[in-house]
């Protein structure tokens, strides 16, 4: 069995979530699910991830008593995975 770094698995998880975010955005825009994700969908996912990173926490605080939608839940999960990757890299550098 080949050695697989734990970080690789976490990075794979981050990429999987990115694709799920792209698929969710495409679905909300009316694209049939099951279609291959286009570069436009992936770019929209990257934009949503960036927007969430820059302002999502404040929006989440304002909506503390409202349920998060499916896209927001994916964005929260993605942010947690990105934070985990950063922590793992920091530990390796120390």
C-alpha positions in Angstrom: 0.0 0.0 0.0 1.4 3.4 -1.0 2.0 6.1 1.5 -0.6 8.9 1.4 -0.1 12.1 3.2 -3.0 13.2 5.4 -2.7 16.6 3.8 -3.5 15.1 0.4 -6.8 13.7 1.7 -7.7 17.1 3.2 -6.8 18.9 -0.1 -8.9 16.4 -2.0 -11.8 17.2 0.3 -11.4 20.9 -0.4 -11.5 20.3 -4.1 -14.5 18.1 -3.8 -16.3 20.8 -1.8 -15.3 23.4 -4.5 -17.0 21.2 -7.1 -20.1 20.7 -4.9 -20.3 24.5 -4.5 -20.0 24.9 -8.3 -22.7 22.3 -8.9 -25.0 23.9 -6.3 -24.6 27.4 -8.0 -25.2 25.9 -11.4 -28.3 24.1 -10.1 -29.6 27.3 -8.5 -29.0 29.0 -11.9 -31.2 26.4 -13.6 -28.6 24.1 -15.1 -29.6 20.5 -15.0 -27.8 18.5 -12.4 -25.6 15.8 -13.6 -24.1 18.0 -16.4 -20.3 18.4 -16.4 -19.2 21.5 -14.5 -18.0 24.3 -16.8 -15.2 26.7 -16.2 -17.9 29.3 -15.6 -19.4 27.3 -12.8 -16.0 26.7 -11.2 -15.2 30.4 -11.5 -18.6 31.2 -9.9 -17.7 28.8 -7.1 -14.4 30.5 -6.6 -16.1 33.9 -6.5 -18.6 32.6 -3.9 -15.8 31.2 -1.8 -13.9 34.5 -1.9 -17.1 36.5 -1.1 -17.9 34.1 1.8 -14.3 34.4 3.1 -14.4 38.2 3.0 -17.9 38.8 4.3 -19.6 35.6 5.1 -19.0 35.6 8.8 -20.6 39.0 9.2 -23.6 37.8 7.2 -23.8 34.7 9.2 -23.8 36.8 12.4 -26.7 38.9 11.0 -28.6 35.8 10.2 -27.8 33.9 13.4 -31.4 32.9 13.9 -32.1 31.9 10.3 -31.3 28.5 8.9 -28.4 28.4 6.4 -29.2 27.3 2.9 -27.5 24.4 1.2 -25.0 26.7 -0.5 -24.1 28.5 2.7 -23.6 25.1 4.4 -21.2 24.1 1.7 -19.3 27.4 2.0 -19.0 27.0 5.8 -17.7 23.4 5.4 -15.3 24.6 2.7 -14.0 27.4 5.0 -13.4 24.8 7.8 -11.4 22.6 5.5 -9.3 25.5 4.2 -8.6 26.5 7.8 -7.6 22.9 8.6 -5.2 22.9 5.6 -3.7 26.1 6.9 -3.3 24.7 10.3 -1.6 21.5 9.0 0.8 23.6 6.9 1.6 25.8 9.9 2.4 22.8 12.0 4.7 21.5 9.4 6.6 24.7 9.2 7.1 25.0 12.9 
